[in-house]
Each structure stands twice: as C-alpha cells, then as structure tokens.
Amino acid sequence: MSIQSILAEKTVSVSELRKKPCDYFMDEPVAVLSNNKTAGYMIGAELYEQMVTLIESEHSTSHFRPSSARLALIAEKGAEILLATSEDELGTFSE
C-alpha cells in the first residue's frame, strides 16, 4: 500500500475537471486526482504570478523564465544534438 500526500485542501477528479475546468482555477491549489492519485495541481493566475515572483526574488539570476539569450542557447544546443543524431537513432522520423 502506497501513501501519497495531497498538498491541497480541495480535490477534484479528472472526469469532473473536464466538465467545468474554469471552476477550479482558485486562489488556493486544487489537487487533481486520477485513479485516486494526485495527477497534478491547479491554481489561479494570480496565485501563479505570486509564486513566480517569490521564486524569482529568492534567486538573483533566475532561470525560471529564460531570457531570449538563454532560449537561443537552448535552441542551438538542441540543433547540435539533432544534427549529431544517427539515422538509426532517428528511426522513421522525417521532416
């Protein structure tokens, strides 16, 4: 038997969430359950923005929201990896 913590006071099943998703964007987290296990959490935009601000304030250089230079570096690295990939590794993938 596995025990799982639910880090919210409110829960909703995935099937209920599908019916009216906007009802569950709140000022507090709502645990989304699938087969009675936490699949994720939903929060409202204001709370999310507060969390991002808090995370960024804790770090002088935050990579939480990549800058355009960081995104360019990520894209460049991805292109290098893709170009170095063999035909066998690509399998049936094509452009």
Sequence and secondary structure as in RCSB ss.txt:
>XXXX:A:sequence
MSIQSILAEKTVSVSELRKKPCDYFMDEPVAVLSNNKTAGYMIGAELYEQMVTLIESEHSTSHFRPSSARLALIA
EKGAEILLATSEDELGTFSE
>XXXX:A:secstr
        SEEEEHHHHHH GGGG  SS EEEEETTEEEEEE  HHHHHHHHHHHHHH SS  SS  HHHHHHHH
HHHHHHHHT  HHHHTT   
